[in-house]
Amino acid sequence: MRVLLARHGETPWNAEGRYQGQEDIPLSPVGEAQARALGQRLRDADITRAVASPLARARYTAQLALDGRAGMLQTDPGLMEIGHGDWEGLLASEIHARDPKRLQAWREAPETVQMPGEGGESLQQVFDRAWPALLRAGEGLGVDDTLLVVAHDAVNRVILCHLLGIPFKRLWTFRQAPTTLNLLEGDSIERLDIVRLNDCSHHTALFGEAVHRAL
């Protein structure tokens, strides 16, 4: 089984450095171009099934990447981005002024943070819904099948931490750029090896930087 785990394309809030979480922010023109570039990268891939977060930025990224195959796309709310609660829509500078200790913990010990306010989540809560969603997405697929999953930064990171066998406190030791592609292979979802990590060569040069300024 092959799993193509992608992140959505850039949004206006990504470009501004705003924490968007579960706010349903659309792709920017740059994000749409990134998603189409991902589609070109996957043009010859024999995708068996495709599942995305229902948030517009992930869903539309998947639709653009699938191009003529978009009719196969399913959505699963378990793949939605972490709920940032009271942080949603804020710049890091604004969060620093209002909630500096939590922001410092988010950067230094993210596994300890419960996002503030209504809808705020922890990384463990994200994993507890995202991993079952990935299992559902792969249900019934065989060893020769290919699954495309389009989700979000925090979702991808907790899944990848789990597969790498590293704790969530090491969440920031690798990156997940806009429309990045992670290739996972194995006999089943429970037994996946990471073959490619944060591969965004479809839109960024080897020594380029596909920037995002807020998770």
C-alpha positions as CSV (number, residue, x, y, z in Angstrom):
1,M,0.0,0.0,0.0
2,R,1.1,3.5,-0.8
3,V,-0.2,6.5,1.0
4,L,0.4,10.0,-0.4
5,L,-0.1,12.3,2.6
6,A,-0.3,15.9,1.5
7,R,-0.9,19.3,3.1
8,H,-3.2,21.9,1.6
9,G,-1.9,24.8,-0.5
10,E,-1.2,28.3,0.8
11,T,-4.1,30.5,2.1
12,P,-4.1,34.3,2.6
13,W,-3.8,33.6,6.4
14,N,-0.8,31.4,5.8
15,A,0.9,34.2,3.9
16,E,0.0,36.7,6.7
17,G,1.1,34.3,9.5
18,R,-2.3,34.0,11.0
19,Y,-3.3,30.9,13.0
20,Q,-6.3,29.6,11.1
21,G,-7.0,26.2,12.7
22,Q,-10.6,25.2,11.9
23,E,-11.6,28.6,10.4
24,D,-12.6,27.7,6.8
25,I,-10.2,29.9,4.9
26,P,-9.9,29.4,1.1
27,L,-6.8,28.9,-0.9
28,S,-5.0,32.0,-2.2
29,P,-4.0,32.2,-5.9
30,V,-0.6,31.0,-4.9
31,G,-2.2,28.0,-3.1
32,E,-4.3,27.1,-6.2
33,A,-1.1,27.2,-8.3
34,Q,0.6,24.9,-5.8
35,A,-2.3,22.5,-5.8
36,R,-2.3,22.4,-9.6
37,A,1.5,21.7,-9.5
38,L,0.8,18.8,-7.1
39,G,-1.7,17.5,-9.7
40,Q,1.0,17.6,-12.4
41,R,3.3,15.7,-10.0
42,L,0.5,13.1,-9.4
43,R,-0.7,13.0,-13.0
44,D,0.6,9.5,-13.7
45,A,-0.1,8.1,-10.2
46,D,-2.7,5.4,-10.2
47,I,-4.7,6.7,-7.2
48,T,-7.2,4.1,-5.8
49,R,-8.9,6.4,-3.3
50,A,-8.7,10.0,-2.2
51,V,-9.8,11.4,1.2
52,A,-9.5,15.0,2.4
53,S,-10.3,17.2,5.4
54,P,-13.7,18.9,4.7
55,L,-12.2,22.4,5.3
56,A,-12.2,24.2,1.9
57,R,-8.4,24.7,1.7
58,A,-7.8,20.9,1.9
59,R,-10.8,19.8,-0.1
60,Y,-10.1,22.2,-3.0
61,T,-6.4,21.3,-2.9
62,A,-7.4,17.6,-3.4
63,Q,-9.9,18.5,-6.1
64,L,-7.2,20.5,-8.1
65,A,-4.6,17.8,-7.5
66,L,-7.0,15.1,-8.7
67,D,-8.1,17.1,-11.7
68,G,-10.3,14.8,-13.8
69,R,-10.4,12.3,-11.0
70,A,-12.0,14.6,-8.5
71,G,-15.2,12.6,-8.5
72,M,-13.6,10.0,-6.3
73,L,-12.9,12.4,-3.5
74,Q,-14.3,11.7,0.0
75,T,-14.0,13.9,3.1
76,D,-13.5,13.0,6.8
77,P,-13.9,15.5,9.6
78,G,-11.3,13.5,11.6
79,L,-8.7,15.1,9.3
80,M,-9.6,18.7,10.2
81,E,-6.8,21.0,11.4
82,I,-6.2,21.4,15.2
83,G,-8.7,23.7,16.8
84,H,-6.8,26.8,17.9
85,G,-9.7,28.2,19.9
86,D,-9.1,31.8,20.9
87,W,-5.9,31.9,18.8
88,E,-7.7,31.6,15.5
89,G,-7.3,34.5,13.2
90,L,-4.5,36.0,15.3
91,L,-0.9,36.8,14.3
92,A,1.9,35.4,16.5
93,S,2.7,38.9,17.7
94,E,-0.9,39.3,18.9
95,I,-0.9,35.9,20.6
96,H,2.4,36.9,22.3
97,A,0.8,40.0,23.7
98,R,-2.2,38.1,25.0
99,D,-1.0,34.6,25.9
100,P,2.8,34.6,26.0
101,K,3.4,31.7,28.3
102,R,1.2,29.3,26.2
103,L,2.8,30.5,23.0
104,Q,6.3,29.8,24.4
105,A,5.1,26.4,25.5
106,W,3.6,25.8,22.0
107,R,7.1,26.5,20.5
108,E,9.1,24.6,23.1
109,A,6.9,21.9,24.5
110,P,3.9,21.6,22.1
111,E,2.7,18.3,23.7
112,T,1.8,20.1,26.9
113,V,-0.5,22.7,25.3
114,Q,-4.3,22.8,25.4
115,M,-5.4,25.5,23.0
116,P,-7.5,28.1,24.9
117,G,-11.2,28.8,24.6
118,E,-14.1,27.1,22.8
119,G,-12.9,24.4,20.4
120,G,-9.3,24.5,21.5
121,E,-7.5,21.2,21.2
122,S,-4.3,19.5,22.2
123,L,-2.1,17.5,19.9
124,Q,-3.2,14.3,21.5
125,Q,-6.8,15.1,20.8
126,V,-5.9,15.8,17.2
127,F,-4.2,12.4,16.9
128,D,-7.1,10.6,18.6
129,R,-9.3,11.7,15.7
130,A,-6.8,11.8,12.8
131,W,-5.3,8.4,13.2
132,P,-8.8,6.6,13.1
133,A,-9.6,8.8,10.1
134,L,-6.4,7.5,8.3
135,L,-7.4,3.9,9.2
136,R,-10.9,4.5,7.8
137,A,-9.3,5.9,4.6
138,G,-7.2,2.9,4.1
139,E,-9.9,0.3,5.0
140,G,-10.1,-2.5,2.4
141,L,-7.2,-1.3,0.3
142,G,-4.6,-3.8,-0.8
143,V,-0.8,-3.8,-1.0
144,D,-0.8,-2.5,-4.6
145,D,-3.3,0.3,-4.0
146,T,-2.5,4.0,-3.6
147,L,-4.3,6.3,-1.2
148,L,-4.2,10.1,-1.4
149,V,-4.9,12.0,1.8
150,V,-5.0,15.8,1.9
151,A,-5.0,17.3,5.4
152,H,-3.2,20.0,7.5
153,D,0.0,20.8,9.2
154,A,-0.7,19.6,12.7
155,V,-2.6,16.5,11.4
156,N,0.2,15.5,9.2
157,R,2.8,16.1,11.9
158,V,1.1,14.0,14.6
159,I,0.6,11.2,12.1
160,L,4.2,11.3,11.0
161,C,5.4,11.5,14.7
162,H,3.5,8.3,15.4
163,L,4.9,6.5,12.3
164,L,8.5,7.7,13.2
165,G,8.0,6.6,16.8
166,I,8.9,10.0,18.2
167,P,7.0,12.0,20.9
168,F,4.9,15.0,20.0
169,K,7.4,17.2,21.7
170,R,9.5,16.8,18.6
171,L,6.8,18.1,16.4
172,W,8.9,21.0,15.1
173,T,11.9,18.9,14.1
174,F,10.6,18.5,10.5
175,R,8.5,20.7,8.2
176,Q,5.2,20.4,6.3
177,A,5.3,23.0,3.6
178,P,2.2,24.0,1.5
179,T,1.1,21.1,-0.7
180,T,4.0,19.1,0.5
181,L,4.0,15.4,-0.2
182,N,4.9,12.6,2.2
183,L,5.1,9.1,0.6
184,L,4.4,6.2,3.0
185,E,4.6,2.5,2.0
186,G,3.7,-0.7,3.8
187,D,1.5,-3.7,4.1
188,S,-1.2,-1.8,5.9
189,I,-1.8,1.6,7.5
190,E,-0.5,0.2,10.8
191,R,2.8,-0.8,9.1
192,L,3.9,2.1,7.0
193,D,7.5,3.2,6.3
194,I,8.2,6.9,5.5
195,V,9.8,6.9,2.0
196,R,9.6,10.7,1.3
197,L,9.1,13.5,3.9
198,N,8.1,17.1,3.1
199,D,8.7,16.7,-0.6
200,C,7.6,19.9,-2.3
201,S,9.8,19.7,-5.4
202,H,6.8,20.2,-7.6
203,H,6.8,23.9,-6.7
204,T,10.0,24.7,-4.8
205,A,13.7,24.3,-5.7
206,L,15.9,22.0,-3.7
207,F,17.4,24.9,-1.7
208,G,14.3,27.0,-1.8
209,E,12.0,27.7,1.1
210,A,8.3,26.9,1.1
211,V,7.4,29.2,4.0
212,H,4.5,29.1,6.4
213,R,4.6,31.3,9.4
214,A,1.8,29.8,11.6
215,L,0.5,26.3,12.1
